Amino acid sequence: MLCSMRNVCQRFNTILESYHRYQTLTILDLSYNEIGDIDTQHLADAIRTNTPLTTLNLGFNSIGAVGAQHLADALQNNTTLITLNLYCNQIGYIGAQHLADALRYNTILTILDLGLNEIGAVGAQHLADALRNNATLTTLKLEHNRIGSVGAQHLADALENNTTLTELCLSGNEIGVIGTLHVADALRTNTTLTELNLSNNPTGTAGAQNLADALRTNTTLTTLSLKDSEIGNAGAQYMADALQNNTVLTTLNLDQNQIGDIGAQHLANALKTNTALITLHLNENQIEDTGAQHLAGALKNNTALSTLHLKQNQIGAVGVQHLADALKNNMTLTILSLDYSESGDVGARHLGDALQNNRTLTTLNLRYNKIGVVGAQHLADALRNNVILITLDLNDNLIGAVGAQHLADVLHNNTTLTTLKLKWNGIGDVGAQHLANALQDNKTLTTLDVSRNQIGAIGTLHLADALRNNTALTTLKLKGNGIGDVGVQYLAGALQNNTALTTLNLGFNSIGDAGAQHLADGLQNNTTLITLDLEENEIEAAGIQHLGNALQINKVTTIVFLNYLVYSSTLFYTDGNHITYWHQWEMRQTREANQ
């Protein structure tokens, strides 16, 4: 592998000449690297002879049909690669045909991702033909490929004979009612498929009916996603009727389907008797207080459901009260998401009361609920007695410094909460000080997110002082606080003594070369930090050099993300223990907005 990877590009040569661990490389991620068919040919040549490589990610490149052909030729003989990701590579139906031909002979590949490649119905037909004989592929992802109802029919026909595929993703493929009917027919006889994703297709009420009928007899499907499928409340009724008898489906995603209160009522009725469903997604469904009341009634008797997502519905304080009352008796629900419900302090009070007695809920998500100081106090009071909750998400609320103080007071003694998210709450330096004081005593909190809270250098100083003594916190997110070089200097000083922190997010903080030097000084002695995120700061060549020098001495595996740098060169710093990759300006990777 070491030799065969040479000359793919100059960057690989730089790594390979100095980093001996690549001799046993098993996972290679080359996504977002502007790789074309010629570079792909070099990779394919490497795959033909390489024995350790098991996973290759080439997502978001431009390998095209020719590049797909090179990889397909390599797969004919390769005996180790089990995962191949070619998402968004413009391979088209011709590229799909080449890969399908390879699947007829390859007996190793188990996961293939061809999403967003415009393979169309013809490409789907080629893959379907391969699936009739292939006995190893278990996961096939074909989202956003415009396969339509005809392509869905080809794949459905293959499923009637295939006995190995367990996961199939067809989201965003315009398969419509007819295509859904073909898939449903396949589910009646197929005995291996366990996960089916049909999201973002105009399935409609009729399509939901066909799938529901199939679920009555299917004995293997455990996960079904119909997100944004236009099923409405009538489609929800069909699915609910199926749930009355189905004993295998454990996860159902009906997000963005406009099922409303009536659809919620149908599903609630099913939950009263269903003993299999564990996870139910009902986000963005125009469910109001009445629908929440129906679901709450079901939760009082249901003994299986552990996760319920109700984000971005029109559930107010009254609906939250119904759900909170159910939590007082429910013995199975562990995760409840009520983000964007705007239930305010009153809703927080009801949930706080429920948490006083609830013995199962471990995660409560209340992002963007207009919870202020009073609501934060109610939740804090609950945490004094609750010994179950481990994750509390209060991002994008209005708790301020005083609300942060209420939560901090509880953290002095709470021994169960491990994750606290307070992003966008305006807690400022004073709120940061309260939380820092709590961290001096707290022994259980491992993740704290105080991003975008107007915390300056002074607030950072308090947090840094806490980090000198705290032995529990492993992740601290301070993104978008404008702490600057001075604040970074405080943190860098703490890193020299801290022995617990593994992840530190300092993105969007106006950190320059001087701040980078402070961090470099801190890293010279630190032996625990693994991930340092400096996205979108003002670090240029001099700062990069300081950090690079520190990483030659630092003994831990350190990944430093410096996306969007003014300094555009790509640099590699390597030694016997770790490698650090500085992303080019041009290679902006897709990142989660909520990180």
C-alpha positions in Angstrom: 0.0 0.0 0.0 2.8 2.4 0.9 4.3 2.2 -2.6 1.1 1.9 -4.6 -0.3 5.1 -3.0 2.6 7.2 -4.3 2.0 9.8 -7.0 -1.7 10.0 -6.4 -0.8 13.6 -5.5 2.1 15.3 -3.9 0.4 15.5 -0.6 0.3 11.7 -0.3 4.0 11.5 -1.1 4.7 13.9 1.8 2.8 11.8 4.2 4.0 8.4 3.0 7.7 9.4 3.2 7.5 10.3 6.9 4.6 8.4 8.4 5.2 4.7 8.8 1.7 3.9 10.1 0.3 4.3 6.6 1.9 1.0 5.8 -1.0 -0.6 7.5 -3.7 1.9 6.5 -7.2 0.4 6.7 -9.4 3.5 6.4 -8.8 6.2 3.8 -10.9 9.3 3.6 -10.3 11.5 0.5 -13.7 13.3 0.4 -13.8 16.9 -0.9 -10.4 16.6 -2.6 -11.3 17.4 -6.3 -10.2 14.0 -7.3 -10.9 13.2 -11.0 -10.7 10.0 -13.0 -6.9 10.1 -13.4 -6.2 10.3 -9.7 -8.9 7.6 -9.2 -7.0 5.3 -11.6 -3.9 5.6 -9.3 -6.1 4.7 -6.3 -7.6 1.8 -8.2 -4.2 0.5 -9.0 -3.4 0.6 -5.2 -6.6 -1.2 -4.3 -5.7 -4.0 -6.7 -2.7 -5.0 -4.6 -3.4 -3.5 -1.2 -4.4 -5.9 1.5 -5.0 -3.8 4.6 -7.5 -1.2 3.2 -11.1 -1.9 4.2 -12.8 1.5 3.8 -12.4 4.1 1.0 -14.3 7.4 1.1 -14.3 9.4 -2.1 -17.4 11.4 -1.5 -17.8 14.8 -3.1 -15.2 14.4 -5.8 -15.5 14.3 -9.6 -14.4 10.8 -10.5 -17.2 10.4 -13.2 -18.0 7.3 -15.1 -14.4 6.7 -16.1 -13.2 6.8 -12.5 -16.0 4.5 -11.5 -14.8 2.0 -14.2 -11.3 2.1 -12.8 -12.6 1.3 -9.3 -14.9 -1.4 -10.6 -12.0 -3.1 -12.4 -10.0 -3.0 -9.1 -13.0 -4.5 -7.2 -12.9 -7.5 -9.5 -9.8 -8.8 -7.7 -9.7 -6.9 -4.4 -10.2 -9.1 -1.4 -10.3 -6.6 1.5 -12.4 -3.5 0.7 -15.7 -3.8 2.5 -16.9 -0.1 2.4 -16.9 2.2 -0.7 -18.4 5.7 -0.5 -18.8 7.5 -3.9 -21.5 10.0 -2.9 -21.8 12.9 -5.3 -19.3 11.9 -8.0 -21.2 12.3 -11.3 -20.8 8.7 -12.2 -24.2 8.4 -14.0 -25.8 5.3 -15.2 -22.6 4.2 -17.1 -20.6 4.4 -13.9 -23.3 2.5 -12.1 -23.1 -0.2 -14.8 -19.4 -0.7 -14.3 -19.8 -1.0 -10.5 -22.7 -3.4 -11.0 -20.6 -5.6 -13.2 -18.0 -5.7 -10.4 -20.6 -6.7 -7.9 -21.3 -9.9 -9.9 -17.8 -11.2 -9.1 -16.7 -9.3 -5.9 -17.4 -11.3 -2.8 -16.1 -8.8 -0.2 -17.8 -5.4 -0.5 -20.7 -5.0 2.0 -21.4 -1.3 1.9 -21.8 0.8 -1.2 -22.9 4.5 -1.2 -23.8 5.9 -4.6 -26.0 8.8 -3.4 -26.4 11.9 -5.6 -24.9 10.4 -8.8 -27.7 10.8 -11.3 -27.7 7.1 -12.1 -31.4 7.2 -13.1 -33.7 4.2 -13.7 -31.1 2.6 -16.1 -28.4 2.7 -13.4 -30.8 1.3 -10.9 -31.6 -1.6 -13.3 -27.9 -2.5 -13.6 -27.5 -2.5 -9.9 -30.7 -4.5 -9.4 -29.5 -7.1 -11.9 -26.3 -7.5 -9.9 -28.2 -7.9 -6.6 -30.0 -11.0 -8.0 -26.7 -12.9 -7.7 -24.5 -10.9 -5.3 -24.3 -12.6 -1.9 -22.2 -10.1 0.1 -23.6 -6.6 -0.2 -25.6 -5.7 2.9 -26.0 -1.9 2.5 -26.9 0.0 -0.7 -27.5 3.8 -0.5 -29.0 5.4 -3.6 -30.5 8.7 -2.3 -31.2 11.5 -4.8 -30.5 9.6 -8.0 -33.8 10.2 -9.9 -34.5 6.6 -10.3 -38.2 7.1 -10.4 -40.9 4.5 -10.2 -39.2 2.4 -12.9 -35.9 2.2 -11.1 -37.8 1.4 -7.8 -39.5 -1.5 -9.6 -36.2 -2.9 -10.8 -34.8 -2.8 -7.3 -38.0 -4.2 -5.8 -37.9 -7.2 -8.2 -34.3 -7.9 -7.1 -35.4 -7.8 -3.4 -37.7 -10.7 -4.0 -34.7 -13.0 -4.6 -31.8 -11.3 -2.8 -31.1 -12.8 0.6 -28.2 -10.6 1.9 -29.2 -6.9 1.5 -30.3 -5.5 4.9 -30.3 -1.8 4.3 -31.6 0.1 1.3 -31.8 3.9 1.0 -34.0 5.4 -1.8 -34.7 8.8 -0.3 -35.3 11.7 -2.7 -35.8 9.6 -5.8 -39.2 10.7 -7.0 -40.5 7.1 -6.8 -44.0 8.2 -6.1 -47.1 6.0 -5.3 -46.3 3.4 -8.1 -42.7 3.0 -7.0 -43.7 2.6 -3.4 -46.3 -0.1 -4.4 -43.5 -2.1 -6.0 -41.3 -1.8 -2.9 -44.2 -2.7 -0.7 -44.9 -5.8 -2.8 -41.2 -6.8 -2.3 -41.5 -6.4 1.5 -44.3 -9.1 1.5 -41.8 -11.8 0.6 -38.4 -10.4 1.4 -36.9 -11.9 4.6 -33.6 -10.0 5.0 -34.2 -6.3 4.6 -34.2 -4.6 8.0 -33.8 -0.9 7.2 -35.7 1.0 4.4 -35.4 4.7 3.8 -38.1 6.2 1.5 -37.9 9.7 2.8 -38.4 12.8 0.5 -40.5 10.9 -2.0 -44.1 11.9 -2.9 -45.4 8.6 -1.4 -48.7 10.2 -0.4 -51.6 8.5 1.4 -51.9 5.7 -1.1 -48.2 4.9 -0.8 -48.5 4.8 3.0 -51.4 2.4 2.6 -49.4 0.0 0.5 -46.5 0.0 2.9 -48.8 -0.4 5.9 -50.4 -3.4 4.2 -47.0 -4.9 3.7 -46.0 -4.3 7.4 -48.9 -6.5 8.5 -47.1 -9.6 7.2 -43.5 -8.6 7.0 -41.4 -10.1 9.8 -37.9 -8.5 9.3 -38.1 -4.8 8.7 -37.1 -2.9 11.9 -36.6 0.6 10.6 -38.8 2.6 8.2 -38.2 6.2 7.2 -41.0 8.1 5.5 -39.8 11.6 6.3 -41.4 14.3 4.1 -43.5 11.9 2.1 -46.8 13.8 2.1 -48.7 11.0 3.8 -50.9 13.4 5.9 -53.2 12.3 8.7 -54.8 9.6 6.6 -51.5 8.0 5.8 -50.7 8.2 9.5 -53.9 6.3 10.2 -52.8 3.5 7.8 -49.4 3.3 9.5 -51.1 3.2 12.9 -53.4 0.4 11.9 -50.3 -1.6 10.8 -48.6 -1.0 14.2 -51.5 -2.6 16.0 -50.4 -6.0 14.7 -46.7 -5.5 13.6 -44.3 -7.0 16.2 -40.9 -6.2 14.6 -40.8 -2.5 13.5 -38.7 -0.7 16.2 -38.1 2.7 14.5 -40.6 4.8 12.5 -39.7 8.2 11.1 -42.7 10.3 10.0 -41.1 13.7 10.2 -42.5 16.5 8.0 -45.7 14.8 7.0 -48.4 17.3 8.2 -50.2 14.6 10.2 -51.5 17.2 12.7 -53.5 16.3 15.8 -55.6 13.8 14.0 -52.7 11.8 12.8 -51.1 12.0 16.2 -54.3 10.6 17.7 -54.2 7.6 15.4 -50.6 6.9 16.3 -51.3 7.3 20.0 -54.1 4.7 19.8 -51.6 2.3 18.2 -49.0 2.9 20.9 -51.5 1.9 23.6 -51.2 -1.7 22.4 -48.0 -1.9 20.3 -45.1 -3.5 22.2 -42.4 -3.3 19.6 -41.8 0.3 18.5 -38.9 1.9 20.4 -38.3 5.1 18.4 -40.9 7.5 16.9 -40.0 10.6 14.9 -42.8 13.1 14.6 -40.9 16.4 14.1 -42.4 19.2 12.1 -45.9 17.8 11.8 -48.2 20.6 12.9 -49.0 18.8 16.0 -50.6 21.1 18.6 -51.6 20.8 22.3 -54.4 18.4 21.5 -52.1 16.0 19.6 -49.6 16.2 22.4 -52.4 15.2 24.8 -53.2 12.1 22.8 -49.6 11.1 22.7 -49.3 11.7 26.4 -52.3 9.5 27.0 -50.5 6.7 25.2 -47.3 7.2 27.1 -49.1 6.4 30.4 -49.7 2.8 29.3 -47.1 2.1 26.6 -44.2 -0.1 27.8 -41.9 -0.1 24.8 -41.3 3.4 23.4 -38.0 4.9 24.6 -37.4 7.8 22.2 -40.0 10.4 21.1 -39.1 13.3 18.8 -41.6 16.2 18.6 -39.3 19.0 17.5 -40.8 22.0 15.6 -44.5 21.4 16.3 -47.0 23.8 17.6 -46.9 22.4 21.1 -47.3 25.0 23.7 -47.2 25.0 27.5 -50.5 23.1 27.7 -49.3 20.3 25.5 -46.0 20.1 27.4 -48.0 19.9 30.6 -49.8 16.8 29.3 -46.5 15.2 28.3 -45.0 16.1 31.6 -47.9 14.5 33.5 -47.3 11.3 31.4 -43.6 11.3 32.4 -44.6 11.0 36.1 -45.9 7.5 35.4 -44.1 6.4 32.3 -41.3 3.8 32.9 -39.8 3.4 29.4 -39.2 6.8 27.7 -35.5 7.8 27.9 -35.3 10.5 25.2 -37.8 13.4 24.7 -37.2 16.1 22.1 -39.4 19.2 22.3 -37.1 21.6 20.5 -38.7 24.7 19.0 -41.9 24.3 21.0 -41.8 27.7 22.6 -43.4 26.4 25.8 -41.6 29.0 27.8 -41.1 29.1 31.6 -44.5 27.5 32.2 -43.6 24.4 30.2 -40.2 24.3 31.9 -42.0 24.3 35.3 -44.2 21.3 34.3 -41.2 19.4 33.0 -39.3 20.2 36.2 -42.1 18.9 38.3 -42.1 15.7 36.2 -38.4 15.2 36.6 -38.7 15.2 40.4 -40.4 11.8 40.1 -39.4 10.4 36.7 -36.9 7.5 36.9 -36.2 6.8 33.2 -35.7 9.9 31.2 -32.0 10.4 30.4 -32.1 13.1 27.7 -34.3 16.1 27.5 -34.0 18.5 24.5 -35.6 21.9 24.9 -33.7 24.0 22.4 -35.5 27.2 21.4 -38.3 27.1 23.8 -38.2 30.7 25.1 -37.1 29.5 28.5 -35.9 32.3 30.7 -34.5 32.7 34.2 -37.6 31.3 35.9 -37.7 28.3 33.7 -34.0 27.6 34.2 -34.7 27.8 38.0 -37.5 25.2 37.8 -35.3 22.8 35.8 -32.4 23.4 38.2 -34.6 22.6 41.2 -35.5 19.4 39.6 -31.9 18.4 39.1 -31.3 18.6 42.8 -33.4 15.5 43.3 -33.3 13.8 39.9 -30.6 11.1 39.6 -31.4 9.9 36.1 -31.1 12.8 33.6 -27.7 12.8 31.9 -28.2 15.2 29.0 -30.0 18.6 29.1 -30.1 20.7 26.0 -31.1 24.3 26.6 -29.5 25.8 23.5 -31.1 29.0 22.0 -33.1 30.0 25.1 -33.1 33.2 27.2 -31.7 32.1 30.6 -29.0 34.7 30.8 -26.4 35.0 33.6 -29.0 34.5 36.4 -30.4 31.3 34.8 -26.8 30.0 34.4 -26.3 30.7 38.1 -29.3 28.5 39.0 -27.9 25.7 36.9 -24.4 26.2 38.2 -25.6 26.0 41.8 -27.0 22.6 41.1 -23.9 21.4 39.4 -22.0 21.7 42.6 -23.7 18.6 44.0 -25.4 16.9 41.0 -23.8 13.5 40.3 -25.6 12.4 37.1 -25.7 15.1 34.5 -22.9 14.6 32.0 -23.9 16.9 29.1 -25.2 20.5 29.4 -25.8 22.6 26.3 -26.3 26.3 26.8 -25.4 27.8 23.4 -27.0 31.2 22.5 -28.3 32.1 25.9 -26.6 35.4 26.6 -24.9 34.2 29.8 -21.9 36.5 29.4 -18.8 36.7 31.6 -20.9 36.5 34.8 -22.7 33.4 33.8 -19.4 31.8 32.7 -18.0 32.6 36.1 -20.9 30.8 37.9 -20.4 27.8 35.7 -16.7 27.8 36.3 -17.2 27.9 40.0 -19.4 24.8 39.7 -16.8 23.0 37.7 -14.4 23.4 40.6 -16.5 20.9 42.5 -18.4 18.9 39.9 -17.1 15.4 39.2 -19.5 14.2 36.5 -20.1 16.8 33.8 -18.1 15.8 30.7 -19.5 18.1 28.0 -20.3 21.8 28.3 -21.4 23.9 25.4 -21.4 27.7 26.0 -20.9 28.7 22.4 -22.1 32.2 21.3 -22.8 33.5 24.7 -20.9 36.8 24.6 -18.2 35.4 26.9 -15.1 37.5 26.6 -11.6 37.2 28.0 -12.7 37.6 31.6 -15.3 34.8 31.4 -12.7 32.7 29.7 -10.3 33.4 32.6 -12.8 31.9 35.0 -13.3 28.8 32.9 -9.5 28.4 32.5 -9.1 28.6 36.3 -11.7 25.8 36.6 -9.9 23.7 34.0 -6.7 23.7 36.1 -8.5 21.6 38.8 -11.4 19.9 37.0 -10.8 16.2 36.3 -14.1 15.3 34.6 -14.8 17.7 31.7 -13.7 16.3 28.4 -15.4 18.6 25.9 -15.7 22.3 26.1 -17.3 24.4 23.3 -16.6 28.1 23.3 -17.3 28.7 19.6 -18.2 32.3 18.6 -17.5 34.1 21.8 -14.9 36.6 20.7 -12.4 35.6 23.4 -9.5 36.7 21.3 -5.8 36.2 21.9 -6.0 37.2 25.5 -8.7 34.6 26.3 -6.8 32.0 24.5 -3.7 32.8 26.6 -5.7 31.9 29.7 -6.9 28.7 28.3 -3.4 27.8 27.1 -2.1 28.2 30.6 -4.8 25.9 31.9 -4.0 23.2 29.2 -0.5 22.8 30.7 -2.1 21.4 33.9 -5.4 20.0 32.8 -5.4 16.2 32.4 -9.0 15.6 31.3 -10.0 17.8 28.4 -9.9 16.0 25.0 -11.9 18.3 22.8 -11.8 22.1 22.7 -13.8 24.2 20.2 -12.6 27.7 19.8 -14.0 28.4 16.3 -15.0 32.0 15.4 -13.2 33.7 18.2 -11.0 36.3 16.5 -7.8 34.3 17.4 -4.7 35.5 15.6 -1.1 34.4 15.4 -0.4 35.5 19.0 -3.2 33.3 20.2 -1.9 30.4 18.2 1.5 30.8 19.8 -0.2 30.7 23.3 -2.0 27.5 22.3 1.3 26.1 21.0 3.0 26.8 24.3 0.1 25.1 26.2 0.2 22.0 23.9 3.9 21.4 24.5 3.1 20.0 28.0 -0.5 18.8 27.5 -0.9 15.1 27.0 -4.7 14.7 26.8 -6.2 17.1 24.2 -7.2 15.2 21.0 -9.3 17.6 19.1 -8.7 21.4 18.8 -11.2 23.2 16.5 -10.0 26.7 15.3 -12.4 27.1 12.5 -12.8 30.6 11.0 -10.2 32.5 13.0 -7.5 34.9 11.9 -4.5 32.6 12.1 -2.0 33.0 9.3 1.4 31.5 8.4 3.2 32.4 11.6 0.5 31.0 13.8 0.4 27.8 11.8 4.1 27.4 12.2 3.9 27.8 16.0 1.2 25.1 16.2 3.1 22.9 13.9 6.2 23.1 16.0 4.2 22.3 19.1 2.7 19.2 17.5 6.2 17.8 16.9 6.7 17.7 20.6 3.2 17.0 21.8 2.8 13.3 22.5 -0.9 12.8 21.9 -2.8 12.2 18.6 -4.0 15.7 17.8 -6.4 16.7 15.1 -6.5 20.4 14.4 -9.2 21.7 12.2 -8.2 25.1 10.7 -10.8 25.4 7.9 -11.1 28.7 6.1 -7.6 29.9 6.8 -6.2 33.1 5.2 -3.0 31.1 4.6 -4.0 28.9 1.7 -1.2 26.3 1.6 -1.8 22.8 2.7 0.7 21.7 5.3 1.4 18.3 6.9 3.2 17.9 10.2 4.1 14.4 11.0 6.0 12.4 13.6 5.9 8.9 14.9 2.8 9.5 16.9 0.4 11.7 15.0 -0.5 13.6 11.8 -2.2 17.0 11.6 -4.0 18.0 8.4 -4.6 21.7 7.7 -7.5 22.0 5.3 -7.0 24.3 2.3 -9.1 27.4 1.8 -10.6 25.8 -1.3 -11.6 22.6 0.5 -14.4 23.7 2.8 -15.9 20.6 4.2 -19.6 20.3 5.1 -20.0 20.7 8.8 -23.0 20.5 11.1 -24.4 24.0 11.8 -25.0 23.1 15.4 -21.5 22.1 16.3 
